[in-house]
């Protein structure tokens, strides 16, 4: 939780299921609910042992093994819930050159449909859906994009971004006629402690901290602490309006600014700044080397393409105004990440993704 923006203990759902509970966002949602005074948090995970290692040792946490692709197994755990906060997603195309696109759409789109209907059948009154600022195109005339900004015409160039647009269409088709209030949270590029998988942010952090990245392109994006997004999701579970979108984008920074800040936080050397074309050539080489080694590259052409096409300004004013969300300084986020990775013994190598 953001110490300058605590969630009111009296305004936290008493019993909440969190999907993807061992992921960067999901784990921080679990912590936000506990800090706010929740009586029970149902942590839906694929790997129980991993959950016991990563989640707080708190008697209010009930770990449930399940896969959102098989909702039938999850239905019993939905009984008596006050809310579901859905954070689980497939996003590996950002750093995996050959992602499973079928699995991506089954996870990010089809499962949302099944989960919503299961929640309605179980009488769960609130379902917070996690989308992405990647669903937004640039604002008109150079103005910041906001919740009413439509997707970019080329949003389908990224299957992940396209799947998030499709998932929001599923939410809107479901509507509110079945008695479930569904606010939608749109995070920017999430960073923060607890990124054990790691995500693209954690991979970049570790690559810079461990001296494995020599150059980064001159691109920009919005960076936000996952703890602040978690706070927004919990607040949306209480105060968010049905089918209303809430952007939590954080601060817009260039990639060289981000990596310079990582270097400062970890004492590492900062990568140099290079044109996007040169960075793309380097990512191509990384992908080839990764295929030969059987691993995953630090950067991919798809990830760089997303950075190149999503660097426009985005406003978080609605979430700040209506939910009271505040985003902490990015330097604090990186300092906390450095402390967490040191404690976990992860400063030394970029670990292989284990999923959320």
C-alpha positions, 0 to 999 in steps of 0.5 A: 500500500502507498503509505500516503494513500491508505485504503480506508479499513471500513471501505474494503470488501469483507470477502474478495477473490483475487485472480492471478494472486501471485502476479505483480498486481494480484499479489499487491491487491492481496496485500492492499485488501489485508492492509485495509482490514478484509476478513478473508482474501481468496487467492486464486492461483495455479501453483499453491506452493508458489503462493505460499512462498510469495503471499503474506502468511496471514490466516485471512488468506485462503489459497485456492488452486485453479485456472481461470480457463476452467471456471467450473473448478472455481465456482465453489470458491465464489460462494459468499464473496463480496467482490472479485478483483480479476488481475490474471492475464497472459502478456508474454508477447512483450518478451516472448517472440513466439507466444501462444496466441490461442492461449492469450485470447482464451485467457484474456477474453474467453475467461472473462466471459466465463468468470463474469457469468459464474460471478453472477450465478454465485451472487457476487455483486462486484467484479473489478476488471483489469484492462490496460492503457494499451486499449487507448489511442492518442488523444485528439490534437495532442491532448492526453488520452482519457477514458473516452479515447478510442483504441488506436487504429493499429491496436491489433498489431499487439495481440495483447492490446487487441485482447484487452480491447476485446475483453472490455467488449465482453464486459460491456456486452455482459452489462449490469443486467445480471446484478454485477457491478463491473468497474474497469481499471486501466493500468499503465506499465506496472512496476514494483516489489513482488515482481517474481515472474518477472514481468517485462518491467522486472526483466528490464530492471534486472537486466540493467541492475545486472549489467546485461543491457547495454543500450535502450531506444529513445521511446517513452511510456507511462510507468506506475507502481503496481501497489498504486494500481492495487489501491485503485482496484480495491477502491473501485471495488467499493466506489467504482461505477458500473462499466466506468473506466478508471485510468491509473497510468502514473508518470510518463518517462522516456526509456533512458530516464527509466534505465538511468533511474534503475542504475541509480537505485542499484548502483549499476551502469546505465545503458546508453540511448540509441535510435529505435531502429538500432534497438530493434536490430539488437532485439532481433539478435537477442531473439535469435540467441534466445532461441539457440539457448532455449531461453527468452530474450531481455527485449523483443521486437514486439515489445519495442514496437509497443513502446514505439506506438504507445508513448503519448500522454495519458491522463489519470485525472478521473481515478484521482478525482473519483477514487482518490488514487495517488501515485508515489514517486517512481524513484521510490518504486525502484528503490523498493524493487531493489530492496525486494530483489536483493532480499529474494536473491534475484540480483544476479540473473534474469530468471525464467518466467513462471507465470502469474 
